[in-house]
Amino acid sequence: MSTTQTRSHAGHAHSHHHDNVYLTSTNKKDAGVRITRIGLYSNLGMAIAKGAGGYAFNSQSMIADAWHSLTDLASDVLTLATVSWSLKPPTDRFPMGFGKVESLGSLGVSSMLLVGGLFMCMNSCTSLYAHFLLDPAAAAEMLEQGGHHGHSHSHGAGGTPSLHAAWLAAGTVAVKEWLYHATMKVARERKSSVLASNAVHHRVDSLTGIVTLFAILGANFLQNAAWLDPIGGLLISLMVIRAGWGNTLSALYELADRGIDDEVKKAVRKQVARGLAEVSEGHEVELREVSGVKSGQNYLVDVEMAVPNLWTVEDVRGVEEAVRQQVGAKVRGVRKVRVRFVPREMEVGEGAGGLDEFIPGDVSPRSSPEVEEEDKNGNGDGHHHKSQ
């Protein structure tokens, strides 16, 4: 899936981009596909294990870490669930394609994670308040009313997490470290920045697991340090909130048709130049502007080029076909390329990006009557005539 879950998933303190080809490819023998899917299944298993273990062993930091694993898993599952739908060809009713399906799904999942992170943060803050500002009896009553479960291994306000949780935390750290080295090995062999990004993400997850591990050990072996576990839960919940907020914001930007980023524009410009080099008169064409929007994992790109005044429709058609084929074939994610031609005599920046194509907001219906009125009246005067 970032989302680059490009894919792009904004919001982590680190970059987390998946190349969809590794998640959706049927070539299971490919090393990149294999290690990416192993990472996906590992995230699923660890999210379940940490969630169940955190509940069973009374560890808030481990439950928060389970939500953190869920943030990674959700974007992967989202891509697998929506990739075929979002890549469907456009129709008359949906002329821009179905990329927004993924954006809508991303908004729902990221909002869920944001709410979950806030809930975990509130629980951790409540536990810390009970530890430091209330007497043990009042603290136990407050935590019980707040939905905390009681176990035979609980001690004092909030309860000390079971030492068994440390083994589970250590196991997740070991798995994530193995995934880091295995993914980075394939990334170096392939010289793949996408796989390298995923490898770094596994390393950051292992560091999060280390925070959980030390919080559990500290709560068990340091005197009167049961507050370390909710501290760890608070730190991890803040990471989840940051990820959830970043992903929510990113999805909202996509739904609002925010422009494509500079990295994509740079790639499009590079391929336009190569496409023009294949056209005999390409040296007379000047690339003026690259714009567009991101629709899910799809990029809908607009290119503005200046050509000599005397060029014919046939001349510009050859340029358009060459540019569209080159950009579509070489810039991953580009699903539509619309080319706009302007005379070279037009000053740079005048009507850049096709902004002059928008109808001004101050145009009144009287000066620009609706089509229905013109058709009905036949005289275009924009007045309705009542039948007698």
N, C-alpha and C positions, 0 to 999 in steps of 0.2 A: 504495500500500500504504500504519520506523514506521511508526506505527507512525507513529492518527495515528501507518509503519514506520513515525496514531497510531499513521502507523505510527510507532505509537509505536514508534522505536529509541532507547531510552535508551542512554547510554554515550558518546555523542559529547560533546565539550566544548560543542557547539552543539546547537540543537534541529533535529531532522530528522523532520518529519512529512509524510507523503504523504496526500492525500485520494484514496481508491481510485477515485473517479469519474473522475479524470483518467487513470488507468492502464487502466481497464477499459471506458471509454466507446467506443462505435463511431463517435461523431461526430468524425471526424478533421478536420473543418473548424473545430472549436472551438479558439480560440487557447490556452486553458489545457491542453487535451488535447494539442495539437500540441507545445507547448514542454516539457511534462512527458515526453512520449515521446522527444523529441529528447535530453533530459537522460539518459534511461534508456539510449538507444543510445550516447550519448557516453561514459557510464560504462563500458559494455561494451567499446567500442573502446579507451578509454584504459587500462583494466585489462590488456587483452591487449598493447597497445603498450608500456606501461611494464614489464610483466613480461618480455616478450621483449627489449626494449631494455636493461633492467637486467642481464639475463644476458649479452647480446651485448657490452655496453659495460663490463662489470665494475663496475657501480655498485650497492652495497648499498642506498643511500638510495632509488634508483629502484625496486628490487625491493620495498622496504618500502612505498613510495608506491603500488605496484601492489596490494598487499594492502589498503591504505587505500581505494583505488577499489573493490576487491572488496567491502568492507563495505557500501558504498552500493548496489552492484549487487545483492548477494545479497538484500537486503530487498525490492527492487523485483521481482526474479524470483520470490521467494517469494510475494508477493501475487498476481502474475499466474498462478502455478501453482495456488494454493489458493483463490482468491477464489470461484470457482463452487462448489467443494466445501463451503467453510465457510459459504456462504450457503444451502445446501440446507435445506428445511423439516425440522423435527424429525419423528422417527418413533417408533413404539412402543418400539423397541430403543434409540433415542437421543433421549430426550424433551427434552434440553437443546440439541439441534441438533448441528452439526458444527464449531463454532468452534474447538474444541481441536485440530483438524487443523492449523490455521495455527500454533497455539502449539507443537505438536510439531515442525513444520517449522522454525520459528524457533529452537527449542532446538538442533536439529541443525546448522543453518547457523551460528548464533552460536558454538557450541562449536568448529566447524571454524575459524572466524576467530580465536577465542581461541588455539587451539593454533598456528595459523599465525603469529599475532603473537608468541607466546612463542618460536617457532622462529627468527623473524627477529631478535628481541631477543638470543637466545643467540648467533647468528652475529655480530651487531654487537659484542657484548661480547667474543667470542673474538678478533675482528679487532683491537679496541682493546687487548686484553691483549697480542697479538702485537706491535702497534706500539710500545707503551710499555715492556714488561717483558721482551722477548726480543730477542736479536741477530737480524739479518736472516736468517741461514741457518736458525736454529731457527724463526723466525716463518714463513718460507716453507714449511718442512716441516709445521708445525702446521696452517697454513691449507689445505695440500693434502690432508692427512689428514682435515680437517674437511669435505671435500667441495667446497672452492672450486676453480673451474676456472682453468686457466692460459691466458692469451692472449699473443700476441706483444706486446700493448700494455701488459702488466702491468709494474710497476716496484716493486721493493722489497717490503716486507711487505704482503701483501694485494693489492698492485697498485693503481695510480692509475686511477680510472675514465676511460674514453675521453672526450675533449672532445665527441665526437659525441652523447653522452648529454645534454649541455647543450642542444642544439638540440631534442631530444625533450622535455626538461623545460620549456623555454620555450614550446614548442607547446601543451603541456597547460595551462600557465598562461593562455595566450591564449584557448584554447577555453573554459576555465572562467570567465574574466572575461566573455567574450561571453555565455555562458549566464546569468551573474549579471544582466547588464544587460537581456537579453531577457526573462528570467523576471520580474524586478522590474517591468519596464514593463507586462507583462500583469497582474501582481498589483496594481499601482496602478490600472489601468483597471478591474479587477474588484473592487477593495477586498478582495482575498482574502488572509487571513492565512496560509493553507496555501501558496499559491504564493510569498508573501513569505518564508516559512520555507525553502522549497526554494531560493529565490534566495540567501539568506544561506548556505545550505549549499554552493552552488557557489562563493561567495566564499571560504569557509574552505578548500575544496579547492584553490583557486588559491593561497592562502597556504601550504598544505602543499607545493604544487609549487614555490613560491619557495624554501622550505627546501631542497628537493632540488637546485634550480638552483644556489644559493649553495654548497652542499656540494660539488657537482661542480666548479664554477669555482674554489673555494678549493683543492681538492685538486690542480688542474692548474696554477694560477698562483702559489700561495704556496709558498715553499720548505719542504720537509719537512712538508707539510700533507696528506699522503694520508689521515691519520686523520680529516679532516673528513667524508669520505664515510660511514664507519661511524658517526660521530657523528650525521649526518643520518638514517641508517637506524635508529639507536637511538631518536631522538626520534619518528620516524614510527611505529616498531613499538610504542612506548608508547601512541600514539593508537589503534592497531589493538587492542591489548590492552584498553584502556579501553572501546572500543566493543564488542568481543566480550564482555567481562565484563558490561557493562551490559545488552546484549541477552540474554545467557544468564540473568542474574538476572531480567529482565523476563519471559522465557518461563517460568521456574520459578515465579514469582509467579502467573502466569496459570493454570498447571497446578495450582497449589495453591489456586486459587479466592480469590485476594486480592480485597478489596473494591474497588469502583470509586473513582476519585479525586474530589476535591472539585469539580473543574470540571464533571464530568458530573453530579454530584449537584445542583449549582447550576442547570444547564440543565434538569434534570428538575423541580426545584421550581418554576422559572419557568413551565414548560408545564403543570404540574398546576394552578397558580393560574389560568392562562388557561382550562384545561378546566373548572374549577369555576365560572368566571364564566359559562359557557354553560348551566349547570344552574340551574333556578329556585330550588332550595333549597340551592345550593352554598355560600351564606354560612354555613350551619350546619355545614359540614364543616371540620374542622381537620386540616391535614397535620402528622403527627407525625414521621415518619421516612422517609428515602430510603436504601436500601441496594442491594446487588447485586454481581455479579461480571462480570469481562470474560472472554469466551470467544473468543479470536482477535480478530477485528475486531467481534464482536458484544457487546452489553451486555444482560445479563439482569437486569432491575431489579425490586426489591420496594418497594412503597409502602405505608406504614401511615397510615391516616386514622381520625380519631375522629368518630363521628356520634352524634346523640341516641339514647337508649335505646329510644325508641318507634318508631324507624324500622323498616320492614319490608324483606324481601328485595327486593321490587320497588323500593323507594326507593334502596337501595344499588346495585342493578344499573344504574340510570341514571347514577349518579355514576361507577361503575367503567368503563362504556363510554365516557363522555365523556373521562375521564382517560386511558384506554388509547389512544384514537384520537389525542388531542392530543399525547401524549408520543411515540407511535410515529411520528407524521407529522413532528414538528418536531425531535426530538433524533436526530441521525444516529448510526446504529449500534445503536440500541435494537431488539432483536428480540423481546423478551418483557417484558411488564409484568404483574406479579402484585400485586393490590391486597388488602390485609388491613384489615378494619374492626374497630375496638375501640370500646367505649362511651366517651363523652366524660368520664364520671365517673372513668374509669381515670386514674391519675396519669401525667403525662408521664415517659417513661423506663421505665415498668413494662412489660416485655415488648417494649421497643423493638427494631425490626428483626426481629421474629419469633424472637428467640433463645430465648424460652420454649417454642417449638415442638419444640426438641430434647429427646430423651429423656435424662434424667440418667444419668451413667455408673455411679451406684451402684444402679441398679435391677437386681435379681437375676432370673434366669430363673424362680425359684419364685414371686416376687411378680408377675412379668409373663411368663407362659408364652408360648412361641412358638406361632404360629398353627397350625403343623402338628400340634403336640401336642394342641391343643384340638380340632381337626377329627378327629384319629384316635381320641381317647378319648371325645369327645362330652360329657365332664363338666367339662372345663376345669381339672382338678385338677393338670395338668402331670406326672402320673406315667405311666410306661410299664407296660403289663401284658403279661407274657409268656404266650403260649399254651401250654397243657399238652399 
